[in-house]
Amino acid sequence: MAIHFTSDTHFGDIGAINIRRRPFASLAEHDAALIARWNAVVAPGDEVWHLGDFGKGKVERLAAILGALNGCKHLVTGNIDTPALTALPDWASVQPYAELSLDGHRLVLCHYPFRSWNGEGKGALNLHGHSHGRLKPLRRQVDVGVDVWNYAPVALPALLQAAAGKRAPA
């Protein structure tokens, strides 16, 4: 089982096409491409932490998209995630903030980037979304948004390389 991170998919959000000039001709193409890229990297038994701004629009459509995505899905809520979206039964958990320990690394998860975070001085990483790759990260801080990672979830090893400055996001 692998664990992946992502944010800012903006499924069903027509404004998403203009965010960072996403390379899709229509909202239908955008949503289909993001679903395909998600399922290409996430196996059914994997876990995904979505750090907010999953999508907008009719909850029935968002429920169908959520159900089409591989993995056990956790949501760390973002600014467009409505109560109807967060109540969908396919979320394994929903919270505004989370801290994880994964492979010996302490992770602080929130939709929003922090100036400082719990455990920062002890090596904890802040994984976030919201900025769509437009914010210069602090040390040990990584934007996991789809605009930064080729419109797909990303696993911890690539995030660790990015946080260490050894690899630029895709």
Phi and psi in radians as a Rosetta constraint file:
Dihedral C 1 N 2 CA 2 C 2 CIRCULARHARMONIC -1.810 0.35
Dihedral N 2 CA 2 C 2 N 3 CIRCULARHARMONIC 2.730 0.35
Dihedral C 2 N 3 CA 3 C 3 CIRCULARHARMONIC -2.062 0.35
Dihedral N 3 CA 3 C 3 N 4 CIRCULARHARMONIC 2.268 0.35
Dihedral C 3 N 4 CA 4 C 4 CIRCULARHARMONIC -2.130 0.35
Dihedral N 4 CA 4 C 4 N 5 CIRCULARHARMONIC 2.824 0.35
Dihedral C 4 N 5 CA 5 C 5 CIRCULARHARMONIC -2.334 0.35
Dihedral N 5 CA 5 C 5 N 6 CIRCULARHARMONIC 2.554 0.35
Dihedral C 5 N 6 CA 6 C 6 CIRCULARHARMONIC -2.810 0.35
Dihedral N 6 CA 6 C 6 N 7 CIRCULARHARMONIC 2.975 0.35
Dihedral C 6 N 7 CA 7 C 7 CIRCULARHARMONIC -2.879 0.35
Dihedral N 7 CA 7 C 7 N 8 CIRCULARHARMONIC 2.969 0.35
Dihedral C 7 N 8 CA 8 C 8 CIRCULARHARMONIC 1.003 0.35
Dihedral N 8 CA 8 C 8 N 9 CIRCULARHARMONIC 0.729 0.35
Dihedral C 8 N 9 CA 9 C 9 CIRCULARHARMONIC -1.199 0.35
Dihedral N 9 CA 9 C 9 N 10 CIRCULARHARMONIC -0.596 0.35
Dihedral C 9 N 10 CA 10 C 10 CIRCULARHARMONIC 0.916 0.35
Dihedral N 10 CA 10 C 10 N 11 CIRCULARHARMONIC 0.752 0.35
Dihedral C 10 N 11 CA 11 C 11 CIRCULARHARMONIC -0.997 0.35
Dihedral N 11 CA 11 C 11 N 12 CIRCULARHARMONIC 2.463 0.35
Dihedral C 11 N 12 CA 12 C 12 CIRCULARHARMONIC 1.234 0.35
Dihedral N 12 CA 12 C 12 N 13 CIRCULARHARMONIC 0.109 0.35
Dihedral C 12 N 13 CA 13 C 13 CIRCULARHARMONIC -1.829 0.35
Dihedral N 13 CA 13 C 13 N 14 CIRCULARHARMONIC 1.797 0.35
Dihedral C 13 N 14 CA 14 C 14 CIRCULARHARMONIC -1.015 0.35
Dihedral N 14 CA 14 C 14 N 15 CIRCULARHARMONIC -0.532 0.35
Dihedral C 14 N 15 CA 15 C 15 CIRCULARHARMONIC -1.149 0.35
Dihedral N 15 CA 15 C 15 N 16 CIRCULARHARMONIC -0.292 0.35
Dihedral C 15 N 16 CA 16 C 16 CIRCULARHARMONIC -1.106 0.35
Dihedral N 16 CA 16 C 16 N 17 CIRCULARHARMONIC -0.523 0.35
Dihedral C 16 N 17 CA 17 C 17 CIRCULARHARMONIC -1.061 0.35
Dihedral N 17 CA 17 C 17 N 18 CIRCULARHARMONIC -0.586 0.35
Dihedral C 17 N 18 CA 18 C 18 CIRCULARHARMONIC -1.545 0.35
Dihedral N 18 CA 18 C 18 N 19 CIRCULARHARMONIC -0.159 0.35
Dihedral C 18 N 19 CA 19 C 19 CIRCULARHARMONIC -1.238 0.35
Dihedral N 19 CA 19 C 19 N 20 CIRCULARHARMONIC 2.051 0.35
Dihedral C 19 N 20 CA 20 C 20 CIRCULARHARMONIC 0.918 0.35
Dihedral N 20 CA 20 C 20 N 21 CIRCULARHARMONIC 0.465 0.35
Dihedral C 20 N 21 CA 21 C 21 CIRCULARHARMONIC 0.891 0.35
Dihedral N 21 CA 21 C 21 N 22 CIRCULARHARMONIC 1.013 0.35
Dihedral C 21 N 22 CA 22 C 22 CIRCULARHARMONIC -1.005 0.35
Dihedral N 22 CA 22 C 22 N 23 CIRCULARHARMONIC 2.411 0.35
Dihedral C 22 N 23 CA 23 C 23 CIRCULARHARMONIC -1.463 0.35
Dihedral N 23 CA 23 C 23 N 24 CIRCULARHARMONIC 0.931 0.35
Dihedral C 23 N 24 CA 24 C 24 CIRCULARHARMONIC -2.256 0.35
Dihedral N 24 CA 24 C 24 N 25 CIRCULARHARMONIC 2.417 0.35
Dihedral C 24 N 25 CA 25 C 25 CIRCULARHARMONIC -1.357 0.35
Dihedral N 25 CA 25 C 25 N 26 CIRCULARHARMONIC -0.379 0.35
Dihedral C 25 N 26 CA 26 C 26 CIRCULARHARMONIC -2.628 0.35
Dihedral N 26 CA 26 C 26 N 27 CIRCULARHARMONIC 2.909 0.35
Dihedral C 26 N 27 CA 27 C 27 CIRCULARHARMONIC -1.150 0.35
Dihedral N 27 CA 27 C 27 N 28 CIRCULARHARMONIC -0.668 0.35
Dihedral C 27 N 28 CA 28 C 28 CIRCULARHARMONIC -1.075 0.35
Dihedral N 28 CA 28 C 28 N 29 CIRCULARHARMONIC -0.745 0.35
Dihedral C 28 N 29 CA 29 C 29 CIRCULARHARMONIC -1.137 0.35
Dihedral N 29 CA 29 C 29 N 30 CIRCULARHARMONIC -0.735 0.35
Dihedral C 29 N 30 CA 30 C 30 CIRCULARHARMONIC -0.989 0.35
Dihedral N 30 CA 30 C 30 N 31 CIRCULARHARMONIC -0.950 0.35
Dihedral C 30 N 31 CA 31 C 31 CIRCULARHARMONIC -1.111 0.35
Dihedral N 31 CA 31 C 31 N 32 CIRCULARHARMONIC -0.752 0.35
Dihedral C 31 N 32 CA 32 C 32 CIRCULARHARMONIC -1.108 0.35
Dihedral N 32 CA 32 C 32 N 33 CIRCULARHARMONIC -0.715 0.35
Dihedral C 32 N 33 CA 33 C 33 CIRCULARHARMONIC -1.149 0.35
Dihedral N 33 CA 33 C 33 N 34 CIRCULARHARMONIC -0.745 0.35
Dihedral C 33 N 34 CA 34 C 34 CIRCULARHARMONIC -1.175 0.35
Dihedral N 34 CA 34 C 34 N 35 CIRCULARHARMONIC -0.656 0.35
Dihedral C 34 N 35 CA 35 C 35 CIRCULARHARMONIC -1.105 0.35
Dihedral N 35 CA 35 C 35 N 36 CIRCULARHARMONIC -0.808 0.35
Dihedral C 35 N 36 CA 36 C 36 CIRCULARHARMONIC -1.103 0.35
Dihedral N 36 CA 36 C 36 N 37 CIRCULARHARMONIC -0.749 0.35
Dihedral C 36 N 37 CA 37 C 37 CIRCULARHARMONIC -1.189 0.35
Dihedral N 37 CA 37 C 37 N 38 CIRCULARHARMONIC -0.656 0.35
Dihedral C 37 N 38 CA 38 C 38 CIRCULARHARMONIC -1.040 0.35
Dihedral N 38 CA 38 C 38 N 39 CIRCULARHARMONIC -0.942 0.35
Dihedral C 38 N 39 CA 39 C 39 CIRCULARHARMONIC -1.205 0.35
Dihedral N 39 CA 39 C 39 N 40 CIRCULARHARMONIC -0.319 0.35
Dihedral C 39 N 40 CA 40 C 40 CIRCULARHARMONIC -1.289 0.35
Dihedral N 40 CA 40 C 40 N 41 CIRCULARHARMONIC -0.456 0.35
Dihedral C 40 N 41 CA 41 C 41 CIRCULARHARMONIC -1.921 0.35
Dihedral N 41 CA 41 C 41 N 42 CIRCULARHARMONIC -0.348 0.35
Dihedral C 41 N 42 CA 42 C 42 CIRCULARHARMONIC -1.867 0.35
Dihedral N 42 CA 42 C 42 N 43 CIRCULARHARMONIC 2.099 0.35
Dihedral C 42 N 43 CA 43 C 43 CIRCULARHARMONIC -1.445 0.35
Dihedral N 43 CA 43 C 43 N 44 CIRCULARHARMONIC 2.781 0.35
Dihedral C 43 N 44 CA 44 C 44 CIRCULARHARMONIC -0.961 0.35
Dihedral N 44 CA 44 C 44 N 45 CIRCULARHARMONIC -0.570 0.35
Dihedral C 44 N 45 CA 45 C 45 CIRCULARHARMONIC -1.555 0.35
Dihedral N 45 CA 45 C 45 N 46 CIRCULARHARMONIC 0.027 0.35
Dihedral C 45 N 46 CA 46 C 46 CIRCULARHARMONIC -1.378 0.35
Dihedral N 46 CA 46 C 46 N 47 CIRCULARHARMONIC 2.993 0.35
Dihedral C 46 N 47 CA 47 C 47 CIRCULARHARMONIC -2.084 0.35
Dihedral N 47 CA 47 C 47 N 48 CIRCULARHARMONIC 2.465 0.35
Dihedral C 47 N 48 CA 48 C 48 CIRCULARHARMONIC -2.274 0.35
Dihedral N 48 CA 48 C 48 N 49 CIRCULARHARMONIC 2.286 0.35
Dihedral C 48 N 49 CA 49 C 49 CIRCULARHARMONIC -1.812 0.35
Dihedral N 49 CA 49 C 49 N 50 CIRCULARHARMONIC 1.937 0.35
Dihedral C 49 N 50 CA 50 C 50 CIRCULARHARMONIC -1.675 0.35
Dihedral N 50 CA 50 C 50 N 51 CIRCULARHARMONIC 2.051 0.35
Dihedral C 50 N 51 CA 51 C 51 CIRCULARHARMONIC -1.649 0.35
Dihedral N 51 CA 51 C 51 N 52 CIRCULARHARMONIC 0.837 0.35
Dihedral C 51 N 52 CA 52 C 52 CIRCULARHARMONIC 1.663 0.35
Dihedral N 52 CA 52 C 52 N 53 CIRCULARHARMONIC 2.841 0.35
Dihedral C 52 N 53 CA 53 C 53 CIRCULARHARMONIC 1.022 0.35
Dihedral N 53 CA 53 C 53 N 54 CIRCULARHARMONIC 0.958 0.35
Dihedral C 53 N 54 CA 54 C 54 CIRCULARHARMONIC -1.127 0.35
Dihedral N 54 CA 54 C 54 N 55 CIRCULARHARMONIC -0.882 0.35
Dihedral C 54 N 55 CA 55 C 55 CIRCULARHARMONIC -3.099 0.35
Dihedral N 55 CA 55 C 55 N 56 CIRCULARHARMONIC 3.005 0.35
Dihedral C 55 N 56 CA 56 C 56 CIRCULARHARMONIC -2.293 0.35
Dihedral N 56 CA 56 C 56 N 57 CIRCULARHARMONIC 2.788 0.35
Dihedral C 56 N 57 CA 57 C 57 CIRCULARHARMONIC 1.967 0.35
Dihedral N 57 CA 57 C 57 N 58 CIRCULARHARMONIC -2.789 0.35
Dihedral C 57 N 58 CA 58 C 58 CIRCULARHARMONIC -1.124 0.35
Dihedral N 58 CA 58 C 58 N 59 CIRCULARHARMONIC 2.282 0.35
Dihedral C 58 N 59 CA 59 C 59 CIRCULARHARMONIC -1.111 0.35
Dihedral N 59 CA 59 C 59 N 60 CIRCULARHARMONIC -0.532 0.35
Dihedral C 59 N 60 CA 60 C 60 CIRCULARHARMONIC -1.117 0.35
Dihedral N 60 CA 60 C 60 N 61 CIRCULARHARMONIC -0.700 0.35
Dihedral C 60 N 61 CA 61 C 61 CIRCULARHARMONIC -1.192 0.35
Dihedral N 61 CA 61 C 61 N 62 CIRCULARHARMONIC -0.737 0.35
Dihedral C 61 N 62 CA 62 C 62 CIRCULARHARMONIC -1.133 0.35
Dihedral N 62 CA 62 C 62 N 63 CIRCULARHARMONIC -0.624 0.35
Dihedral C 62 N 63 CA 63 C 63 CIRCULARHARMONIC -1.115 0.35
Dihedral N 63 CA 63 C 63 N 64 CIRCULARHARMONIC -0.709 0.35
Dihedral C 63 N 64 CA 64 C 64 CIRCULARHARMONIC -1.139 0.35
Dihedral N 64 CA 64 C 64 N 65 CIRCULARHARMONIC -0.706 0.35
Dihedral C 64 N 65 CA 65 C 65 CIRCULARHARMONIC -1.139 0.35
Dihedral N 65 CA 65 C 65 N 66 CIRCULARHARMONIC -0.824 0.35
Dihedral C 65 N 66 CA 66 C 66 CIRCULARHARMONIC -1.009 0.35
Dihedral N 66 CA 66 C 66 N 67 CIRCULARHARMONIC -0.730 0.35
Dihedral C 66 N 67 CA 67 C 67 CIRCULARHARMONIC -1.188 0.35
Dihedral N 67 CA 67 C 67 N 68 CIRCULARHARMONIC -0.424 0.35
Dihedral C 67 N 68 CA 68 C 68 CIRCULARHARMONIC -1.450 0.35
Dihedral N 68 CA 68 C 68 N 69 CIRCULARHARMONIC -0.178 0.35
Dihedral C 68 N 69 CA 69 C 69 CIRCULARHARMONIC -1.567 0.35
Dihedral N 69 CA 69 C 69 N 70 CIRCULARHARMONIC 2.323 0.35
Dihedral C 69 N 70 CA 70 C 70 CIRCULARHARMONIC -1.154 0.35
Dihedral N 70 CA 70 C 70 N 71 CIRCULARHARMONIC 2.718 0.35
Dihedral C 70 N 71 CA 71 C 71 CIRCULARHARMONIC 1.702 0.35
Dihedral N 71 CA 71 C 71 N 72 CIRCULARHARMONIC 2.919 0.35
Dihedral C 71 N 72 CA 72 C 72 CIRCULARHARMONIC -1.528 0.35
Dihedral N 72 CA 72 C 72 N 73 CIRCULARHARMONIC 2.062 0.35
Dihedral C 72 N 73 CA 73 C 73 CIRCULARHARMONIC -1.903 0.35
Dihedral N 73 CA 73 C 73 N 74 CIRCULARHARMONIC 2.230 0.35
Dihedral C 73 N 74 CA 74 C 74 CIRCULARHARMONIC -1.947 0.35
Dihedral N 74 CA 74 C 74 N 75 CIRCULARHARMONIC 2.480 0.35
Dihedral C 74 N 75 CA 75 C 75 CIRCULARHARMONIC -2.046 0.35
Dihedral N 75 CA 75 C 75 N 76 CIRCULARHARMONIC 2.177 0.35
Dihedral C 75 N 76 CA 76 C 76 CIRCULARHARMONIC -1.791 0.35
Dihedral N 76 CA 76 C 76 N 77 CIRCULARHARMONIC 1.948 0.35
Dihedral C 76 N 77 CA 77 C 77 CIRCULARHARMONIC -1.112 0.35
Dihedral N 77 CA 77 C 77 N 78 CIRCULARHARMONIC 2.552 0.35
Dihedral C 77 N 78 CA 78 C 78 CIRCULARHARMONIC -2.008 0.35
Dihedral N 78 CA 78 C 78 N 79 CIRCULARHARMONIC -3.057 0.35
Dihedral C 78 N 79 CA 79 C 79 CIRCULARHARMONIC -1.268 0.35
Dihedral N 79 CA 79 C 79 N 80 CIRCULARHARMONIC -0.308 0.35
Dihedral C 79 N 80 CA 80 C 80 CIRCULARHARMONIC -1.815 0.35
Dihedral N 80 CA 80 C 80 N 81 CIRCULARHARMONIC 0.001 0.35
Dihedral C 80 N 81 CA 81 C 81 CIRCULARHARMONIC -1.408 0.35
Dihedral N 81 CA 81 C 81 N 82 CIRCULARHARMONIC 1.915 0.35
Dihedral C 81 N 82 CA 82 C 82 CIRCULARHARMONIC -1.423 0.35
Dihedral N 82 CA 82 C 82 N 83 CIRCULARHARMONIC 2.845 0.35
Dihedral C 82 N 83 CA 83 C 83 CIRCULARHARMONIC -0.992 0.35
Dihedral N 83 CA 83 C 83 N 84 CIRCULARHARMONIC -0.631 0.35
Dihedral C 83 N 84 CA 84 C 84 CIRCULARHARMONIC -1.125 0.35
Dihedral N 84 CA 84 C 84 N 85 CIRCULARHARMONIC -0.706 0.35
Dihedral C 84 N 85 CA 85 C 85 CIRCULARHARMONIC -1.153 0.35
Dihedral N 85 CA 85 C 85 N 86 CIRCULARHARMONIC -0.809 0.35
Dihedral C 85 N 86 CA 86 C 86 CIRCULARHARMONIC -1.191 0.35
Dihedral N 86 CA 86 C 86 N 87 CIRCULARHARMONIC -0.344 0.35
Dihedral C 86 N 87 CA 87 C 87 CIRCULARHARMONIC -1.475 0.35
Dihedral N 87 CA 87 C 87 N 88 CIRCULARHARMONIC -0.075 0.35
Dihedral C 87 N 88 CA 88 C 88 CIRCULARHARMONIC -1.069 0.35
Dihedral N 88 CA 88 C 88 N 89 CIRCULARHARMONIC 2.425 0.35
Dihedral C 88 N 89 CA 89 C 89 CIRCULARHARMONIC -1.259 0.35
Dihedral N 89 CA 89 C 89 N 90 CIRCULARHARMONIC -0.244 0.35
Dihedral C 89 N 90 CA 90 C 90 CIRCULARHARMONIC -1.394 0.35
Dihedral N 90 CA 90 C 90 N 91 CIRCULARHARMONIC -0.074 0.35
Dihedral C 90 N 91 CA 91 C 91 CIRCULARHARMONIC -1.401 0.35
Dihedral N 91 CA 91 C 91 N 92 CIRCULARHARMONIC 2.268 0.35
Dihedral C 91 N 92 CA 92 C 92 CIRCULARHARMONIC -1.271 0.35
Dihedral N 92 CA 92 C 92 N 93 CIRCULARHARMONIC -0.551 0.35
Dihedral C 92 N 93 CA 93 C 93 CIRCULARHARMONIC -2.770 0.35
Dihedral N 93 CA 93 C 93 N 94 CIRCULARHARMONIC 2.728 0.35
Dihedral C 93 N 94 CA 94 C 94 CIRCULARHARMONIC -2.441 0.35
Dihedral N 94 CA 94 C 94 N 95 CIRCULARHARMONIC 2.257 0.35
Dihedral C 94 N 95 CA 95 C 95 CIRCULARHARMONIC -2.784 0.35
Dihedral N 95 CA 95 C 95 N 96 CIRCULARHARMONIC 2.758 0.35
Dihedral C 95 N 96 CA 96 C 96 CIRCULARHARMONIC -1.433 0.35
Dihedral N 96 CA 96 C 96 N 97 CIRCULARHARMONIC -0.212 0.35
Dihedral C 96 N 97 CA 97 C 97 CIRCULARHARMONIC -2.803 0.35
Dihedral N 97 CA 97 C 97 N 98 CIRCULARHARMONIC 2.561 0.35
Dihedral C 97 N 98 CA 98 C 98 CIRCULARHARMONIC -2.620 0.35
Dihedral N 98 CA 98 C 98 N 99 CIRCULARHARMONIC 2.658 0.35
Dihedral C 98 N 99 CA 99 C 99 CIRCULARHARMONIC -2.183 0.35
Dihedral N 99 CA 99 C 99 N 100 CIRCULARHARMONIC 2.327 0.35
Dihedral C 99 N 100 CA 100 C 100 CIRCULARHARMONIC -2.246 0.35
Dihedral N 100 CA 100 C 100 N 101 CIRCULARHARMONIC 2.681 0.35
Dihedral C 100 N 101 CA 101 C 101 CIRCULARHARMONIC -2.017 0.35
Dihedral N 101 CA 101 C 101 N 102 CIRCULARHARMONIC 2.111 0.35
Dihedral C 101 N 102 CA 102 C 102 CIRCULARHARMONIC -2.397 0.35
Dihedral N 102 CA 102 C 102 N 103 CIRCULARHARMONIC 2.090 0.35
Dihedral C 102 N 103 CA 103 C 103 CIRCULARHARMONIC 0.904 0.35
Dihedral N 103 CA 103 C 103 N 104 CIRCULARHARMONIC 0.694 0.35
Dihedral C 103 N 104 CA 104 C 104 CIRCULARHARMONIC 1.411 0.35
Dihedral N 104 CA 104 C 104 N 105 CIRCULARHARMONIC 0.130 0.35
Dihedral C 104 N 105 CA 105 C 105 CIRCULARHARMONIC -1.983 0.35
Dihedral N 105 CA 105 C 105 N 106 CIRCULARHARMONIC 2.347 0.35
Dihedral C 105 N 106 CA 106 C 106 CIRCULARHARMONIC -1.593 0.35
Dihedral N 106 CA 106 C 106 N 107 CIRCULARHARMONIC 2.226 0.35
Dihedral C 106 N 107 CA 107 C 107 CIRCULARHARMONIC -2.108 0.35
Dihedral N 107 CA 107 C 107 N 108 CIRCULARHARMONIC 2.319 0.35
Dihedral C 107 N 108 CA 108 C 108 CIRCULARHARMONIC -1.953 0.35
Dihedral N 108 CA 108 C 108 N 109 CIRCULARHARMONIC 2.045 0.35
Dihedral C 108 N 109 CA 109 C 109 CIRCULARHARMONIC -1.942 0.35
Dihedral N 109 CA 109 C 109 N 110 CIRCULARHARMONIC 2.236 0.35
Dihedral C 109 N 110 CA 110 C 110 CIRCULARHARMONIC -2.726 0.35
Dihedral N 110 CA 110 C 110 N 111 CIRCULARHARMONIC 2.674 0.35
Dihedral C 110 N 111 CA 111 C 111 CIRCULARHARMONIC -1.094 0.35
Dihedral N 111 CA 111 C 111 N 112 CIRCULARHARMONIC -0.656 0.35
Dihedral C 111 N 112 CA 112 C 112 CIRCULARHARMONIC -1.642 0.35
Dihedral N 112 CA 112 C 112 N 113 CIRCULARHARMONIC 2.463 0.35
Dihedral C 112 N 113 CA 113 C 113 CIRCULARHARMONIC -1.272 0.35
Dihedral N 113 CA 113 C 113 N 114 CIRCULARHARMONIC 2.526 0.35
Dihedral C 113 N 114 CA 114 C 114 CIRCULARHARMONIC -1.807 0.35
Dihedral N 114 CA 114 C 114 N 115 CIRCULARHARMONIC 2.690 0.35
Dihedral C 114 N 115 CA 115 C 115 CIRCULARHARMONIC -1.406 0.35
Dihedral N 115 CA 115 C 115 N 116 CIRCULARHARMONIC -0.597 0.35
Dihedral C 115 N 116 CA 116 C 116 CIRCULARHARMONIC -2.589 0.35
Dihedral N 116 CA 116 C 116 N 117 CIRCULARHARMONIC 2.738 0.35
Dihedral C 116 N 117 CA 117 C 117 CIRCULARHARMONIC -2.602 0.35
Dihedral N 117 CA 117 C 117 N 118 CIRCULARHARMONIC 2.848 0.35
Dihedral C 117 N 118 CA 118 C 118 CIRCULARHARMONIC -1.009 0.35
Dihedral N 118 CA 118 C 118 N 119 CIRCULARHARMONIC 2.204 0.35
Dihedral C 118 N 119 CA 119 C 119 CIRCULARHARMONIC 1.409 0.35
Dihedral N 119 CA 119 C 119 N 120 CIRCULARHARMONIC 0.083 0.35
Dihedral C 119 N 120 CA 120 C 120 CIRCULARHARMONIC -0.943 0.35
Dihedral N 120 CA 120 C 120 N 121 CIRCULARHARMONIC -0.778 0.35
Dihedral C 120 N 121 CA 121 C 121 CIRCULARHARMONIC -1.239 0.35
Dihedral N 121 CA 121 C 121 N 122 CIRCULARHARMONIC -0.191 0.35
Dihedral C 121 N 122 CA 122 C 122 CIRCULARHARMONIC -1.941 0.35
Dihedral N 122 CA 122 C 122 N 123 CIRCULARHARMONIC 0.313 0.35
Dihedral C 122 N 123 CA 123 C 123 CIRCULARHARMONIC 1.657 0.35
Dihedral N 123 CA 123 C 123 N 124 CIRCULARHARMONIC 0.056 0.35
Dihedral C 123 N 124 CA 124 C 124 CIRCULARHARMONIC -1.148 0.35
Dihedral N 124 CA 124 C 124 N 125 CIRCULARHARMONIC 2.506 0.35
Dihedral C 124 N 125 CA 125 C 125 CIRCULARHARMONIC -1.711 0.35
Dihedral N 125 CA 125 C 125 N 126 CIRCULARHARMONIC 2.462 0.35
Dihedral C 125 N 126 CA 126 C 126 CIRCULARHARMONIC -1.779 0.35
Dihedral N 126 CA 126 C 126 N 127 CIRCULARHARMONIC 1.982 0.35
Dihedral C 126 N 127 CA 127 C 127 CIRCULARHARMONIC -1.764 0.35
Dihedral N 127 CA 127 C 127 N 128 CIRCULARHARMONIC 2.324 0.35
Dihedral C 127 N 128 CA 128 C 128 CIRCULARHARMONIC -2.617 0.35
Dihedral N 128 CA 128 C 128 N 129 CIRCULARHARMONIC 3.049 0.35
Dihedral C 128 N 129 CA 129 C 129 CIRCULARHARMONIC -2.245 0.35
Dihedral N 129 CA 129 C 129 N 130 CIRCULARHARMONIC -2.357 0.35
Dihedral C 129 N 130 CA 130 C 130 CIRCULARHARMONIC 1.255 0.35
Dihedral N 130 CA 130 C 130 N 131 CIRCULARHARMONIC -0.664 0.35
Dihedral C 130 N 131 CA 131 C 131 CIRCULARHARMONIC -1.604 0.35
Dihedral N 131 CA 131 C 131 N 132 CIRCULARHARMONIC -0.117 0.35
Dihedral C 131 N 132 CA 132 C 132 CIRCULARHARMONIC 0.934 0.35
Dihedral N 132 CA 132 C 132 N 133 CIRCULARHARMONIC 0.659 0.35
Dihedral C 132 N 133 CA 133 C 133 CIRCULARHARMONIC 1.329 0.35
Dihedral N 133 CA 133 C 133 N 134 CIRCULARHARMONIC 0.161 0.35
Dihedral C 133 N 134 CA 134 C 134 CIRCULARHARMONIC -1.662 0.35
Dihedral N 134 CA 134 C 134 N 135 CIRCULARHARMONIC -0.045 0.35
Dihedral C 134 N 135 CA 135 C 135 CIRCULARHARMONIC -1.912 0.35
Dihedral N 135 CA 135 C 135 N 136 CIRCULARHARMONIC 2.235 0.35
Dihedral C 135 N 136 CA 136 C 136 CIRCULARHARMONIC -1.177 0.35
Dihedral N 136 CA 136 C 136 N 137 CIRCULARHARMONIC 2.132 0.35
Dihedral C 136 N 137 CA 137 C 137 CIRCULARHARMONIC -1.290 0.35
Dihedral N 137 CA 137 C 137 N 138 CIRCULARHARMONIC 2.653 0.35
Dihedral C 137 N 138 CA 138 C 138 CIRCULARHARMONIC -1.389 0.35
Dihedral N 138 CA 138 C 138 N 139 CIRCULARHARMONIC 2.955 0.35
Dihedral C 138 N 139 CA 139 C 139 CIRCULARHARMONIC -1.033 0.35
Dihedral N 139 CA 139 C 139 N 140 CIRCULARHARMONIC 2.381 0.35
Dihedral C 139 N 140 CA 140 C 140 CIRCULARHARMONIC 1.099 0.35
Dihedral N 140 CA 140 C 140 N 141 CIRCULARHARMONIC 0.592 0.35
Dihedral C 140 N 141 CA 141 C 141 CIRCULARHARMONIC -2.302 0.35
Dihedral N 141 CA 141 C 141 N 142 CIRCULARHARMONIC 2.313 0.35
Dihedral C 141 N 142 CA 142 C 142 CIRCULARHARMONIC -2.382 0.35
Dihedral N 142 CA 142 C 142 N 143 CIRCULARHARMONIC 2.278 0.35
Dihedral C 142 N 143 CA 143 C 143 CIRCULARHARMONIC -1.423 0.35
Dihedral N 143 CA 143 C 143 N 144 CIRCULARHARMONIC 2.065 0.35
Dihedral C 143 N 144 CA 144 C 144 CIRCULARHARMONIC -1.693 0.35
Dihedral N 144 CA 144 C 144 N 145 CIRCULARHARMONIC 0.198 0.35
Dihedral C 144 N 145 CA 145 C 145 CIRCULARHARMONIC -1.127 0.35
Dihedral N 145 CA 145 C 145 N 146 CIRCULARHARMONIC 2.655 0.35
Dihedral C 145 N 146 CA 146 C 146 CIRCULARHARMONIC -1.087 0.35
Dihedral N 146 CA 146 C 146 N 147 CIRCULARHARMONIC -0.464 0.35
Dihedral C 146 N 147 CA 147 C 147 CIRCULARHARMONIC -1.161 0.35
Dihedral N 147 CA 147 C 147 N 148 CIRCULARHARMONIC -0.403 0.35
Dihedral C 147 N 148 CA 148 C 148 CIRCULARHARMONIC -1.622 0.35
Dihedral N 148 CA 148 C 148 N 149 CIRCULARHARMONIC -0.517 0.35
Dihedral C 148 N 149 CA 149 C 149 CIRCULARHARMONIC -2.041 0.35
Dihedral N 149 CA 149 C 149 N 150 CIRCULARHARMONIC 0.798 0.35
Dihedral C 149 N 150 CA 150 C 150 CIRCULARHARMONIC 0.961 0.35
Dihedral N 150 CA 150 C 150 N 151 CIRCULARHARMONIC 0.626 0.35
Dihedral C 150 N 151 CA 151 C 151 CIRCULARHARMONIC 1.076 0.35
Dihedral N 151 CA 151 C 151 N 152 CIRCULARHARMONIC 0.622 0.35
Dihedral C 151 N 152 CA 152 C 152 CIRCULARHARMONIC -2.571 0.35
Dihedral N 152 CA 152 C 152 N 153 CIRCULARHARMONIC 2.723 0.35
Dihedral C 152 N 153 CA 153 C 153 CIRCULARHARMONIC -1.089 0.35
Dihedral N 153 CA 153 C 153 N 154 CIRCULARHARMONIC 2.733 0.35
Dihedral C 153 N 154 CA 154 C 154 CIRCULARHARMONIC -2.284 0.35
Dihedral N 154 CA 154 C 154 N 155 CIRCULARHARMONIC 2.530 0.35
Dihedral C 154 N 155 CA 155 C 155 CIRCULARHARMONIC -1.577 0.35
Dihedral N 155 CA 155 C 155 N 156 CIRCULARHARMONIC 2.844 0.35
Dihedral C 155 N 156 CA 156 C 156 CIRCULARHARMONIC -0.988 0.35
Dihedral N 156 CA 156 C 156 N 157 CIRCULARHARMONIC -0.751 0.35
Dihedral C 156 N 157 CA 157 C 157 CIRCULARHARMONIC -0.957 0.35
Dihedral N 157 CA 157 C 157 N 158 CIRCULARHARMONIC -0.725 0.35
Dihedral C 157 N 158 CA 158 C 158 CIRCULARHARMONIC -1.185 0.35
Dihedral N 158 CA 158 C 158 N 159 CIRCULARHARMONIC -0.634 0.35
Dihedral C 158 N 159 CA 159 C 159 CIRCULARHARMONIC -1.168 0.35
Dihedral N 159 CA 159 C 159 N 160 CIRCULARHARMONIC -0.672 0.35
Dihedral C 159 N 160 CA 160 C 160 CIRCULARHARMONIC -1.122 0.35
Dihedral N 160 CA 160 C 160 N 161 CIRCULARHARMONIC -0.711 0.35
Dihedral C 160 N 161 CA 161 C 161 CIRCULARHARMONIC -1.110 0.35
Dihedral N 161 CA 161 C 161 N 162 CIRCULARHARMONIC -0.740 0.35
Dihedral C 161 N 162 CA 162 C 162 CIRCULARHARMONIC -1.124 0.35
Dihedral N 162 CA 162 C 162 N 163 CIRCULARHARMONIC -0.733 0.35
Dihedral C 162 N 163 CA 163 C 163 CIRCULARHARMONIC -1.129 0.35
Dihedral N 163 CA 163 C 163 N 164 CIRCULARHARMONIC -0.542 0.35
Dihedral C 163 N 164 CA 164 C 164 CIRCULARHARMONIC -1.490 0.35
Dihedral N 164 CA 164 C 164 N 165 CIRCULARHARMONIC -0.027 0.35
Dihedral C 164 N 165 CA 165 C 165 CIRCULARHARMONIC 1.325 0.35
Dihedral N 165 CA 165 C 165 N 166 CIRCULARHARMONIC 0.241 0.35
Dihedral C 165 N 166 CA 166 C 166 CIRCULARHARMONIC -1.609 0.35
Dihedral N 166 CA 166 C 166 N 167 CIRCULARHARMONIC -0.213 0.35
Dihedral C 166 N 167 CA 167 C 167 CIRCULARHARMONIC -2.628 0.35
Dihedral N 167 CA 167 C 167 N 168 CIRCULARHARMONIC 2.272 0.35
Dihedral C 167 N 168 CA 168 C 168 CIRCULARHARMONIC -1.403 0.35
Dihedral N 168 CA 168 C 168 N 169 CIRCULARHARMONIC 2.549 0.35
Dihedral C 168 N 169 CA 169 C 169 CIRCULARHARMONIC -1.003 0.35
Dihedral N 169 CA 169 C 169 N 170 CIRCULARHARMONIC 2.712 0.35
